[in-house]
Every structure is written in C-alpha cells, then in structure tokens.
Amino acid sequence: MSPAQPMGEPLPGAGELPAQVAAPAPDGSSRPFSVYLHVPYCRVRCGYCDFNTYTNLTMGQGASAEDFLGTLAGELRDVRRAMDAAGVPVRPAQTVFVGGGTPTMLPASDLVGMLHLVRESFGLAPDAEVTTEANPDSVDEADLVALAGGGFTRVSLGMQSAVPHVLKVLERTHEPARVPRVVDWARRAGLSTSLDLIYGAPGETLEDWQRSLDAVTRIGPDHVSAYALVIEEGTRMWGQVRRGELPMPEDDDEATKYEMADAALGRAGYEWYEISNWARPGAECRHNRAYWLDWDWWGAGPGAHSHLGDVRLWNTKHPVAWAGQIATGHLPVAGHEVIDAGSRELERIMLGIRLREGIALASLGGASVTSSDDVGATPSHLVPVVAGLVADELLDAGAAMRGRAVLTLRGRLMADTVTRALSQ
C-alpha cells in the first residue's frame, strides 16, 4: 500500500458507506469477496520502499504492534456493520492476504488471530487461500508450523535477490542462504511457497540477475513474482539517485532481465499467468487474480485500499490516526470515489490484458461477455487496431483468431501501449 493516496471524497452522512457499494458486477452477478490486511510494521525501511510502513512499533495506544490485533478487530466489526447497513451481500472470503510492511513482525498467534477475525466478520470459504508475506529472517520453523496450523495456506517470502551486493543496495537484511532453509521449513509445515524478486537494482549486472534466477529455480518454490525496480519520488533511494550516488535503472536493462526471467522460469516448469507472476500449474495466487478480475475486497489496516461494487475506498494512512478513528466508532476511511462506466471499462482492459488468458475481443465494444470462452466479432473500428498489434508482435496471432487479445512476450513489455490501443 503506497502512501500516495488518490484525491477523493469523504464518506457521506455520518460516515456511512455510499449506496454504490452494493452495485453488482456489470453482468448482474455478485462478485466474489476477498480480504486484504495491512500490517504496517518493519524492522528496517528499505531505501526503495514507498509503502505505508513504520519501524516504530510503539506508537501509542491502539497503534502499537502489541495493540494491532485489537484495533483491527474494531475496524472489521465496524466494516461488517456498515456493509450490512448499505445492503452489501455477505459473502465468505475466498482469499485472505496479509501484507505490509512485514506481517511477521507480529507473533504468529496474532496473525492467526487476524484470520479468526475475518472468519467471524465475513466467513471464510472452506477452500480459502490464506497468504502472509514474510521476510526470510522474520520467521522460523515454529512460526510457519503455527501459521499452517492456524489456517494459513501460503507464505510469500521477500527474497529480492540471491546476490549479497544487490541485497545491500536494496537494504535487505537477510543472508541469501536463509531463503532455501525457510522454503524447506514452509514445505514441511504444509504451506505453499512464493518468492518475490526485484530486478534492475543499481549495480546489478545481467550475471547477477541470472545468479538470482538460478537460485530460485534450484529452490523450486510453487510461485514466483518478479518486479522491475521503480524508484519512487520521496524514497531514500530517490534521493541517492538525485545526488548522483546511484544510477537510475535503465528501461532496456530491465526489459532484458524480464526476458531472462521468463526464459529461465519457463525452462524450470513455471508458466506466466500475469505479467509479473509465474507459477507451477495450479499454484497461481488466487488473491492476485482477485484484483485483476475485479472482485470485491475490503482492505483493513492503515492506508489499505478497498473495492466494493462501484466504489473504491482507502483508509487513513498513519496508524495513530487510523486507530483513533476506530476508537471513536468511525470507519477509518480517508476518502472514496465512485467509478464511472468509462473508468471501469478502461480498468477492465488494463487489468484483464495483464492475464495469460487476456480478454475477449468481442467485449471491447462495451458488450457484456460473461465467459472467458465467449467468442464474437471484434468491433469493426478495432479490427485494424488488433491487426496492427498482431503485426507488431504485441498480440498473439493465434489467440486473436480465436477471438481473444493475449499478450506476446514483447507485448508484456509494452502492456500500456496495448491497453491504450484497445481502449479507443
């Protein structure tokens, strides 16, 4: 959850959810429901990080790490009451994702307690996917056993690199040898495993990146995410780049590293299912897909974002202010926006095109397509656009003939260009 928040309006009335939160999906169906829980604490704030995180674990009553579970309980209680009042259908959570920050700065018993709160507030699907993020040096084997025993099914570890000098530039605190050990503990506990990588760090060579990819394929997690480093304004690394202490990442270098990742992971049996994510068959992150498929979700915790019906909402950022609002019985929502039809269509294309299955060409004219298998005529004004994207090797020709817009490898590197073209 980045600290940069959009412009929006306060909640209406005395802080009620707006009526549009109960809007169904465009095809009239009820969207599945997910929950995101944001734990804002970290041992060290990495220089590239612009997420809403804090190294102070004792910020005061309700906002300190030891109080977090109780304060979160207050938010979820108030959210359920507000959803009921607004007529939002109650659905058990299909996925739960605990992110941060470093959620495992809290005891495993607190994370299990957070899952219990979700179960009490909304219900939990019998086959729910339940994930926590962790740093390799923030969990031990006993923690992972406790998480698995408490209902967690996945752990996503922030590996970032296997090369010590790259980890140092990124200000990561773990040793590379720790990662395979933690993955092995997680497997023995019965948890599915995911490793996060970052490429394009200042000073990272192509050989360094290949070394990280080789390490990942040796470890063999179920799932891999790989993200290009983006240096966000206001971060410590942004200041280092401005002062000339570190070079700015280069687009061509990051594109080459993406292609290297896709090749190495493909050889190791992973399939890309979203631009930045690869998985063994059946191990795709369902919570990630919930965002790209336009599910409903509530994001609880400081700065967390939510999506219900035709409304996006975001919580107050600072833990002290967040906790203060909850203590007075108010939803800790800083602002909201109602999504109009044009914005929703653009988002549908932007998010859907990132997925391996792509989007139905027939749906681009605004018609409702209710199945990923629906095939129909491409809107006439987009026929030359699609032909041009195929000719430029940005869209897969075979998929286009079957009525779907699916990115090629080159297209994945230029997804924004494809989105703009298909949004005409």
Secondary structure, DSSP 8 states (H G I E B T S, - for coil): --S-----B--STTT---GGGG---TTS----EEEEEEE-B-SS--TT--SS-BS-S--STTTSGGGHHHHHHHHHHHHHHHHHHHT-----EEEEEEEES-GGGS-HHHHHHHHHHHHHHT-EEEEEEEEEEE-TTS--HHHHHHHHHTT--EEEEEEE-S-HHHHHHHT--S-TTHHHHHHHHHHHHT-EEEEEEEE--TT--HHHHHHHHHHHHHH--SEEEEEE----TTSHHHHHHHTTSS----HHHHHHHHHHHHHHHHHTT-EEEETTEEESTT---HHHHHHHTT-EEEEESTT-EEEETTEEEEE-SSHHHHHHHHHTT---EEEEEE--HHHHHHHHHHHHTTBTT-EEGGGGGS----STT------GGGHHHHHHHHHTTSB-HHHHHTTEE-B-HHHHHTHHHHHHHHT-
